[in-house]
Amino acid sequence: MTRVTELTPLLKQLRLGQMAATLPERIALARREQLDYASFLEIIFSDEVNRRAHRRIEVHLNGAGFEETCRLEDFDWTASITLDRRLLDAVFSLEFLDKHEHVLLVGPAGVGKSFLAQALGYSAIRAGHTVRFSHAADFFRAMAQARVDNSLDRAFRSFLTPDLLILDDLGLHRLTAQQSADLYELILNRHRSSSFIITSNRAVEEWLSLFDDPILGNSALDRLANASYQIVIEGASYRERLSPHRALLNNEGGD
C-alpha cells in the first residue's frame, strides 16, 4: 500500500478527497525540486483552493439560468452594429456592481443585447458575484404563480438576493396593474443595494408608457436612470449572421 493510499481515508474525512488525485505528482515535484515542507504544503493547499474556486464558479454558472455561455471575447465584432465601446469597457470593469449601479442595454431585436448581458453576468460570476438571469416575462409569471401558491415572499426574495439580476426583454408588452406594481417593488428593493442589467427593444424614455400607473413608472425609472449606464446598440440583426440559412448562402457565394 502506497503512502497516498494510506492518506486517502484521512483526506476524505477532512473533505480533501480530491487532493489525492494530484498528490502523487506533487510529491514527485517536491522530491525533484527538493522542496521544504512549507513549500510543499503551499503547493498542495493552493491546488485545493483553486479546485474549490473553479467548482464554485461552475455551480454559480449552472445556477444563474443563462441560456448559453457568453463571453465578451466571443462576441462577433464584425457584425454591423454600433455602440459606445467606452461605456461597454466601463461596465465590463464591473465597478458598477461595487457601486450598486445598473446597466441598461437597448436596441432593436437581434443586435446582441442578450449576449452582452449574459457575458457581463459571466464576468461577474468569475469575479465572485452571484447572478440570476431571467426573461422579464418569466419574472412576471413567477410572481403570478407565487400568488396562487401562497409563496410570494419566498419567490420575490429569490429575485432580490443575487448581487446582479439580469432582466431580459423588458417591454415586449404593456404591463398590467399588478405587473407594474411588481416591477416597481423589485426596482425599489434592489436599488442602491444590488444591481440590474436590463435589456429592451424600447428606448429608455419609452419605458414609462409600459406602466399601468405613471406615478409608479416615474418613481421606478427615476431610480434606474440616475444610477445606470445606458448603452444603445444599433444595427442589423446579430442573430441573422449566425443562422444556418445565412451560412449556407455565404458558402454558396464563395463557390
C-alpha positions as CSV (number, residue, x, y, z in Angstrom):
1,M,0.0,0.0,0.0
2,T,1.4,3.4,-1.0
3,R,1.6,6.4,1.3
4,V,-1.1,8.2,-0.9
5,T,-3.4,5.2,-0.5
6,E,-3.0,5.3,3.3
7,L,-3.6,9.1,3.3
8,T,-6.8,8.9,1.2
9,P,-9.2,8.0,4.0
10,L,-7.8,10.8,6.1
11,L,-8.1,13.3,3.3
12,K,-11.8,12.2,2.8
13,Q,-12.5,12.7,6.5
14,L,-11.1,16.3,6.1
15,R,-13.2,16.8,2.9
16,L,-10.0,17.0,0.9
17,G,-10.5,13.8,-1.1
18,Q,-9.9,15.4,-4.5
19,M,-6.4,16.2,-3.3
20,A,-5.5,12.5,-3.6
21,A,-5.7,12.7,-7.4
22,T,-2.8,15.2,-7.7
23,L,-0.9,14.2,-4.6
24,P,1.5,11.7,-6.3
25,E,2.7,14.2,-8.9
26,R,3.1,16.9,-6.2
27,I,5.2,14.5,-4.1
28,A,7.3,13.8,-7.1
29,L,7.7,17.5,-7.8
30,A,8.7,18.1,-4.1
31,R,11.4,15.4,-4.4
32,R,12.7,16.6,-7.7
33,E,12.9,20.2,-6.6
34,Q,13.9,19.3,-3.0
35,L,11.2,21.5,-1.6
36,D,11.0,22.1,2.1
37,Y,7.8,21.1,4.0
38,A,6.3,24.6,4.0
39,S,6.7,24.9,0.2
40,F,5.2,21.5,-0.4
41,L,2.2,22.4,1.8
42,E,1.7,25.7,0.0
43,I,1.6,23.9,-3.4
44,I,-1.0,21.2,-2.4
45,F,-3.2,23.7,-0.5
46,S,-3.1,26.1,-3.4
47,D,-4.2,23.3,-5.6
48,E,-7.2,22.7,-3.3
49,V,-8.1,26.4,-3.2
50,N,-8.0,26.6,-7.0
51,R,-10.2,23.5,-7.3
52,R,-12.7,24.9,-4.9
53,A,-12.8,28.2,-6.7
54,H,-13.3,26.5,-10.0
55,R,-16.1,24.4,-8.6
56,R,-17.8,27.4,-7.0
57,I,-17.7,29.2,-10.4
58,E,-19.2,26.2,-12.1
59,V,-22.0,25.9,-9.5
60,H,-22.8,29.6,-9.8
61,L,-22.8,29.5,-13.6
62,N,-25.1,26.5,-13.7
63,G,-27.4,28.2,-11.2
64,A,-27.6,31.6,-12.9
65,G,-30.1,30.4,-15.5
66,F,-28.1,31.6,-18.6
67,E,-29.4,30.5,-21.9
68,E,-25.9,29.9,-23.1
69,T,-22.3,30.6,-22.1
70,C,-21.5,34.0,-23.4
71,R,-18.1,35.7,-23.1
72,L,-17.1,39.1,-24.3
73,E,-14.1,37.6,-26.2
74,D,-16.6,35.5,-28.3
75,F,-18.7,38.5,-29.4
76,D,-18.6,38.9,-33.2
77,W,-17.3,42.5,-33.6
78,T,-17.5,42.2,-37.4
79,A,-21.3,42.4,-37.0
80,S,-22.9,45.5,-38.5
81,I,-23.7,47.2,-35.2
82,T,-22.7,50.3,-33.4
83,L,-22.3,51.0,-29.7
84,D,-20.2,53.1,-27.4
85,R,-17.2,50.9,-26.7
86,R,-16.1,53.3,-24.0
87,L,-19.2,52.6,-22.0
88,L,-19.1,48.9,-22.7
89,D,-15.5,48.7,-21.4
90,A,-16.5,50.7,-18.3
91,V,-19.3,48.2,-17.4
92,F,-17.0,45.2,-18.0
93,S,-14.7,46.6,-15.4
94,L,-17.6,45.5,-13.1
95,E,-17.2,48.7,-10.9
96,F,-20.9,49.2,-11.3
97,L,-21.5,46.2,-9.1
98,D,-19.4,47.6,-6.3
99,K,-21.4,50.8,-6.5
100,H,-24.8,49.1,-6.9
101,E,-25.4,50.8,-10.2
102,H,-27.2,49.4,-13.2
103,V,-26.7,48.7,-16.9
104,L,-29.5,49.3,-19.5
105,L,-28.9,47.7,-22.9
106,V,-31.4,48.9,-25.5
107,G,-31.7,48.4,-29.3
108,P,-33.7,46.5,-31.9
109,A,-34.1,42.8,-31.9
110,G,-31.1,40.6,-32.6
111,V,-28.3,43.1,-32.1
112,G,-26.6,41.2,-29.3
113,K,-28.2,42.8,-26.2
114,S,-28.9,39.4,-24.5
115,F,-25.4,38.1,-25.4
116,L,-23.7,41.1,-23.9
117,A,-25.9,41.0,-20.8
118,Q,-25.1,37.3,-20.3
119,A,-21.4,38.0,-21.0
120,L,-21.5,40.6,-18.2
121,G,-23.1,38.1,-15.9
122,Y,-20.4,35.5,-16.8
123,S,-17.7,38.0,-15.9
124,A,-19.5,38.9,-12.7
125,I,-19.6,35.3,-11.6
126,R,-15.9,34.8,-12.5
127,A,-15.2,37.8,-10.2
128,G,-17.1,36.2,-7.3
129,H,-20.6,37.7,-7.6
130,T,-23.9,35.9,-7.6
131,V,-26.0,36.4,-10.7
132,R,-29.5,35.5,-11.9
133,F,-30.7,35.7,-15.5
134,S,-34.4,35.8,-16.2
135,H,-36.6,37.0,-19.0
136,A,-38.8,39.8,-17.8
137,A,-41.9,37.8,-18.8
138,D,-40.7,34.9,-16.6
139,F,-40.4,37.2,-13.6
140,F,-44.0,38.3,-14.0
141,R,-45.1,34.7,-14.5
142,A,-43.2,33.7,-11.3
143,M,-44.9,36.4,-9.3
144,A,-48.3,35.4,-10.6
145,Q,-47.8,31.8,-9.8
146,A,-46.4,32.6,-6.4
147,R,-49.6,34.4,-5.5
148,V,-51.5,31.2,-6.4
149,D,-49.1,29.0,-4.4
150,N,-49.0,31.4,-1.4
151,S,-45.3,31.6,-1.8
152,L,-45.0,35.2,-2.9
153,D,-42.4,36.3,-0.2
154,R,-40.1,33.4,-1.0
155,A,-40.4,33.9,-4.8
156,F,-39.8,37.6,-4.6
157,R,-36.8,37.2,-2.3
158,S,-35.2,34.9,-4.9
159,F,-35.1,37.9,-7.2
160,L,-33.6,40.1,-4.5
161,T,-30.8,38.0,-3.2
162,P,-28.4,37.9,-6.3
163,D,-25.7,40.6,-6.5
164,L,-26.8,41.0,-10.1
165,L,-30.2,40.4,-11.6
166,I,-30.4,40.4,-15.4
167,L,-33.9,41.1,-16.8
168,D,-34.0,40.3,-20.5
169,D,-36.5,41.7,-23.0
170,L,-38.4,44.1,-20.8
171,G,-41.1,46.0,-22.7
172,L,-42.4,43.4,-25.2
173,H,-45.9,44.2,-23.8
174,R,-47.5,46.9,-21.8
175,L,-47.7,45.9,-18.1
176,T,-50.8,45.2,-16.2
177,A,-51.5,47.0,-12.9
178,Q,-50.1,44.0,-11.0
179,Q,-47.1,43.7,-13.2
180,S,-46.4,47.4,-12.8
181,A,-46.6,47.1,-9.1
182,D,-44.3,44.0,-9.1
183,L,-41.6,45.7,-11.2
184,Y,-41.8,48.9,-9.1
185,E,-41.3,46.8,-5.9
186,L,-38.4,44.9,-7.5
187,I,-36.6,48.1,-8.5
188,L,-37.4,49.8,-5.2
189,N,-36.0,46.9,-3.2
190,R,-32.9,46.3,-5.3
191,H,-32.0,50.0,-5.9
192,R,-28.8,51.0,-4.1
193,S,-28.4,47.6,-2.6
194,S,-27.7,45.5,-5.7
195,S,-27.5,45.8,-9.4
196,F,-29.6,45.3,-12.5
197,I,-28.9,44.6,-16.1
198,I,-32.0,45.2,-18.2
199,T,-32.3,44.7,-21.9
200,S,-35.1,46.1,-24.0
201,N,-36.1,46.7,-27.6
202,R,-37.6,50.1,-26.5
203,A,-35.6,53.2,-25.7
204,V,-35.5,54.0,-22.0
205,E,-37.6,57.1,-22.5
206,E,-40.4,54.8,-23.8
207,W,-40.5,52.7,-20.7
208,L,-42.8,55.0,-18.8
209,S,-45.6,54.1,-21.2
210,L,-45.2,50.4,-20.2
211,F,-46.5,51.1,-16.7
212,D,-50.2,51.0,-15.9
213,D,-49.6,53.7,-13.2
214,P,-47.4,56.6,-14.4
215,I,-46.6,57.6,-10.8
216,L,-45.1,54.2,-10.1
217,G,-43.4,54.3,-13.5
218,N,-41.8,57.7,-12.9
219,S,-40.6,56.7,-9.4
220,A,-39.1,53.4,-10.7
221,L,-37.5,54.9,-13.8
222,D,-36.0,57.9,-11.9
223,R,-34.1,55.4,-9.7
224,L,-32.9,53.4,-12.6
225,A,-32.0,56.2,-15.0
226,N,-30.0,58.2,-12.4
227,A,-27.8,55.2,-11.4
228,S,-27.2,53.4,-14.7
229,Y,-25.1,53.1,-17.7
230,Q,-27.3,53.3,-20.8
231,I,-25.8,51.5,-23.8
232,V,-27.7,51.9,-27.1
233,I,-26.9,49.3,-29.7
234,E,-27.9,49.9,-33.3
235,G,-27.6,47.9,-36.5
236,A,-28.6,44.8,-38.3
237,S,-29.6,41.6,-36.6
238,Y,-26.6,39.9,-34.9
239,R,-28.6,36.6,-34.8
240,E,-29.2,36.7,-38.5
241,R,-25.5,36.3,-39.1
242,L,-25.5,33.1,-37.1
243,S,-28.4,31.4,-38.9
244,P,-27.7,28.2,-40.8
245,H,-29.6,29.7,-43.8
246,R,-27.2,32.7,-43.9
247,A,-24.2,30.4,-43.5
248,L,-25.3,28.3,-46.5
249,L,-25.8,31.4,-48.7
250,N,-22.4,32.7,-47.7
251,N,-20.8,29.3,-48.6
252,E,-22.6,29.2,-51.9
253,G,-21.4,32.7,-52.7
254,G,-17.8,31.6,-52.1
255,D,-18.0,28.7,-54.6
